[in-house]
Every structure is written in C-alpha cells, then in structure tokens.
C-alpha cells in the first residue's frame, strides 16, 4: 500500500467499503433496464432500440435532463417494477462495495401512473428486505417532492409517507428544477415531514446560486444538502456549513452531464474541500450518467487531488453523515478501518 498522501490504486478504491447518500432509484436504472421497460410498455412512446435509447440519454442542459427523467418515470407502472428497481439498485451497489445507501424515491410519480399507495409501500419493503438478504446492501428511503409538479406534489408525497411509509423510511427532500421553485415555498411541508420523523435532505444550489442553499437551511432546516455546489461562491455560507456540520452530497459526473458545471476540471469540489466543508461522493442517477461510485472516487483522486486519506475520509463521512441505525454505522466504519489497516499492512 502506498503512503497515505499518494493516490490509491483503482483496486483499493473498488475494495473500499462505502455508503451512498444521494442516488435516485429510478435514475439508477441502466439504459438497458430502461430499454426493457420501454419495450414492456410501448404505449409510453419512448425509444425501442439501443441507438435511439443512447441518443435519448444525451442531455443538452438541465431542463432537458428533467424532461428525460420525467419521461422515464412513465415506464415504472407496477409494484413489480418498483421491486425490480430496488433489487437492481442493490445489485449494482454491491459490485462497488456499497454497504448502505439512502435511495431517493419520487413516490408521487409512481402514484400518478396508478400504482396503489399500499402496493408501492409493500414493493419498497420487499425490495429492501431482499436487497439485504441477496446482496448485503441495506437500503433506506428518502421521499422527494417533484419540483416539476410543485406544492401539490409535496402534499401527495407527504400524505403517502404519513399513511404508508415502508420499512427504512428516513428522509424527505425536493428535487427537479430549482429555477422558479423556491425552497421557501415548501417550508410547511418540510416542517410536517420532520414532525413524523423524516430528516430534511433537500436538493439546493445545484443549478442556481447560493440563495437557495441559505433557504434550505433557514426555511427547511436542512440536515444535509443535495448537491449544494453553489456554496463555493459564498464564503459566508461555506463557513456556516462548516460551523453547523451540514454535509453536501456532491455528484461530480451528474453535474457535468446536466450542465450544472461546464467541465469536471471546473467543478467546485476542491474549493469546498479546501474550505473544510463536509463532502460525500455520490452518483445521483448512475444509469442515466453511465457512472458508479468507484468512478466518482476515481474522479476525486485524478481530478480533485485526493489521496488515500482523503478518499477514506469521504467513505467514512458517507457513513457518519447518514441516518443509518447506529449499529449499521458502527459495522460499516469498522469494516472500513479493517480494510484500510489490511491494505496498509500488505
């Protein structure tokens, strides 16, 4: 094993036990999986062949990505589809040694296509149990409001979570477009979600300025921030994030694919890291962006300059910043420490 300030090998990264805090269950589905769903439901009108699907997954900007994401949601039409997505996600996470993941579920999109509320809950519970039993991955659920559909989507989401929350429910968020979708409009919904025990984990500062991150903190009592990369332009905000220990869920490849940043070389991760902001590495929508968590760690090594210690710190932080049960945290942290000790001794 090289000294801790030397970049680790690809093999070290792959073997490192990890957690992931920002991955959308629907966006994690591979192009192959989505193609299969499209052929299962041709009436939706999405591409039916490999070449057309590949073109469908090339995004020109963030609004184009949102349109694609919403279209793909129309392919998830039954409780069995939900179950398959959950178990498929766990299988993919297991390949890169993810032990625990907080997966975002846009429940309202599934309810709108006609999946019964109790069937959705049951599919997520069954998927979670089989993910752990078959793949050794513990899944937890974050339910996000689809900003495309506004406050009414939030009301439907919260009503479902209140009455039908599946096993492993831990968080409440908001995703989709930020422009014209003020975080402050959702303050009451987030307060009510916190009252039923869901943690506040909104997206903010992905495609707009730091003002929405401030709003996520002040109006939504955010405990973590999805993306949050615009904080790099506001030293005062970065200081508050450090002071309050608010972790950012950073998704480098996603930010490039959606046009949130112009290139990976221009990503603000290094500036945020230098300011001492707590950061985790995540994939967001790995199926849509052709990435996995190993690839994000390699970007942090090759582009952002993190050595072994820095990447191990990211792996540990993905556990400590999670809302996993304390026993799960202790188990994964111990596994990380044992892995690093064994690699160092070899």
Secondary structure, DSSP 8 states (H G I E B T S, - for coil): ---TTS---HHHHHHS-EEEEEEETTTTS-HHHHHHHHHHTGGG----SHHHHHHHT--SSHHHHHHHHHHHHTT--SHHHHHHHHHHHHHHHHHTTEEEEEEEE-HHHHHHTT--HHHHHHHHHHHHHHHHHHH--EEEEEEEEEGGGHHHHHHHHHHHHHHH--TTEEEEEEES--TT--GGGGHHHHHHHHHTT-EE--EESSSS-THHHHHHHHHH--SEEEE-GGGGG-HHHHHHHHHHT-EEEE-HHHHHHTTSSS-GGG-THHHHHHTT--EEE--BSHHHHT--HHHHHHHHHHTS---HHHHHHHHHHHHHTS---HHHHHHHHHHHHHHHHHHHH-
